Amino acid sequence: MRFFKKYYRHISIGLVSGILNGLFGSGGGCIVVPAMEKFLKMDEKKSHATAIAVILVMSAVSSFFYIRGGYFDYKIWIPVTLGGIAGGAAGAAILSKISVRWLKIVFGTVIGITAFKMIF
């Protein structure tokens, strides 16, 4: 119980983002990053980098259930994963060079465009 009291914000962020990840397939990042910045007072770049590690574990768990439920396309997985590995390396390299201001602009723009496209 003591652990929960000390880390209730952390656990709450994980719970909400885990539910979103399970529903949307790795959609938790749009919650994890801003939540860590606001509620845990994390630096922007650290919150983005930490979110990737959090999302990795959540995605592994969600993947297990998606595969078990038959919602997995093995033919697409390898080529998309290869592109994702290259993109992840490029993004991590860019993160160390981009200013916090531009990081927020790019992140907010991507989230906004994604939301718009999902609605319309």
C-alpha positions in Angstrom: 0.0 0.0 0.0 2.9 2.3 0.8 4.3 1.7 -2.7 0.9 2.7 -4.3 0.7 5.9 -2.2 4.2 6.9 -3.3 3.7 6.0 -7.0 -0.1 6.5 -7.5 0.5 9.1 -10.2 2.9 6.9 -12.1 0.6 3.9 -11.8 -2.5 6.0 -12.9 -0.6 7.2 -16.0 0.3 3.7 -16.8 -3.2 2.3 -16.3 -4.8 4.9 -18.6 -2.2 4.6 -21.3 -2.3 0.8 -21.0 -6.0 0.8 -21.6 -5.6 3.1 -24.6 -2.7 1.0 -25.9 -4.9 -2.1 -25.7 -7.8 -0.4 -27.4 -5.9 1.4 -30.1 -2.7 -0.5 -30.6 0.0 1.7 -29.1 -2.1 4.9 -28.7 -0.9 5.4 -25.2 2.0 7.6 -26.2 -0.3 10.6 -26.7 -1.2 10.2 -23.0 2.1 9.1 -21.5 4.2 12.0 -22.7 2.0 14.9 -21.7 1.0 13.2 -18.4 4.6 12.6 -17.4 5.5 16.2 -18.2 2.5 17.6 -16.3 2.0 15.2 -13.3 5.5 13.9 -12.8 7.3 17.2 -13.8 9.6 15.4 -16.3 11.7 17.1 -18.8 10.2 17.0 -22.3 13.0 15.0 -23.9 13.1 12.5 -21.0 9.4 12.0 -21.1 9.5 11.2 -24.8 12.4 8.8 -24.4 10.8 7.2 -21.3 7.4 6.9 -23.1 9.1 4.7 -25.8 10.3 2.2 -23.2 6.8 2.2 -21.5 5.1 1.8 -24.8 7.4 -1.1 -25.7 6.3 -3.2 -22.8 2.6 -2.2 -23.2 2.8 -3.1 -26.8 4.3 -6.5 -26.1 1.5 -7.3 -23.7 -1.2 -6.0 -26.1 0.4 -7.9 -29.0 0.1 -11.2 -27.0 -3.7 -10.7 -26.8 -4.0 -9.5 -30.4 -2.1 -12.5 -31.7 -4.1 -14.9 -29.5 -7.3 -13.3 -30.8 -6.3 -13.7 -34.4 -5.9 -10.0 -35.1 -2.3 -10.2 -36.4 -1.0 -10.2 -39.9 2.3 -12.0 -40.1 2.9 -11.0 -43.7 3.0 -7.3 -42.9 4.8 -7.6 -39.6 8.4 -8.0 -40.8 8.6 -5.2 -43.4 6.8 -2.8 -41.1 9.0 -3.7 -38.2 12.1 -3.2 -40.3 10.9 0.3 -41.3 10.1 0.9 -37.6 13.6 0.0 -36.5 15.1 2.4 -39.0 12.6 5.1 -38.1 13.1 4.5 -34.4 16.9 4.9 -34.7 16.4 8.1 -36.8 13.9 9.5 -34.3 16.2 8.8 -31.4 19.1 10.6 -33.1 16.9 13.6 -34.0 15.6 13.8 -30.4 19.1 14.7 -29.1 19.4 17.5 -31.7 16.0 19.0 -31.8 15.0 21.9 -29.4 12.2 21.4 -26.9 10.1 24.0 -28.7 10.3 22.2 -32.0 9.7 18.8 -30.3 6.5 20.2 -28.9 5.4 21.7 -32.2 6.1 18.5 -34.1 4.5 16.2 -31.5 1.4 18.5 -31.2 1.1 18.7 -35.0 1.3 14.9 -35.5 -1.3 14.3 -32.7 -3.6 17.0 -34.2 -3.3 15.6 -37.8 -3.9 12.1 -36.5 -7.0 13.1 -34.5 -8.4 15.0 -37.5 -7.9 12.1 -39.9 -9.5 9.7 -37.4 -12.6 11.8 -37.1 -13.0 12.6 -40.8 
